Amino acid sequence: MKAMILAAGRGERMRPLTDRCPKPLLKAGGKSLIEYHIEALKQAGITDLVINHAHLGEQIVEALGDGSKYDVTITYSAEAEALETAGGIHQALPLLGDDPFLVVNADVWTDFNFAKLSLPEESLAHLIMVPNPLHNPTGDFMLAQDGLVRSNGVQKLTFAGIGIYSPVLFASLGSGKAPLAPLLREAMDKGKVSGELYSGKWVDIGSPERLMQLDAKLRK
């Protein structure tokens, strides 16, 4: 299975840290955020990686190279401007192939075991959900008892930015910007999105304060 790390966001909420450094290269515990994912994917046996980039993307390419120093293979999908999540994935489809692929946001930190991810036969997407953090108290989607994810309902959970997708989910898109949520909601309405709750370590690094807190925890 191939994996894509989403690294094209500008990181507006992280300014001024991201004015001169792309968000995925910001460090916590002495290591860049994106390196944690590369190492975790390698440990899970996933070594064929695609990374998209836009803002200061040349720094990402320079820092990571072809992936050989991590014992993986990295291919890049460069975006002249950030295409949003679904748009970026759609552009990278020729690099990802025809089989289901894993996608993870570069700006989350987690100890989730990527090796356990698989796409159920009838699903177009399988999402990892986490308990709602303080900055997202109302959650994103509801995980039903039957294992399906629904766009509406009580006791919503937060989407962790980790999922496995069928290329078919993105087949209707054209080139250009496209957010992921509308595609997911359309598939949810058809009963084509499954999910699971992960209660382990997970942090959305959405502010300089959260980055500092993560850095302090990792250094301990």
Secondary structure as UniProt FT lines:
FT   STRAND          3..6
FT   HELIX           12..14
FT   TURN            15..16
FT   HELIX           17..19
FT   HELIX           23..25
FT   STRAND          27..28
FT   TURN            29..30
FT   STRAND          31..32
FT   HELIX           33..43
FT   TURN            44..45
FT   STRAND          48..53
FT   TURN            55..56
FT   HELIX           57..64
FT   TURN            65..66
FT   HELIX           68..70
FT   STRAND          73..78
FT   HELIX           84..96
FT   STRAND          101..105
FT   TURN            106..107
FT   STRAND          108..110
FT   HELIX           114..116
FT   TURN            121..122
FT   STRAND          125..130
FT   TURN            134..135
FT   TURN            137..138
FT   STRAND          141..143
FT   TURN            145..146
FT   STRAND          148..150
FT   STRAND          157..165
FT   HELIX           167..170
FT   TURN            171..172
FT   HELIX           181..189
FT   TURN            190..191
FT   STRAND          193..197
FT   STRAND          202..204
FT   HELIX           208..219
//
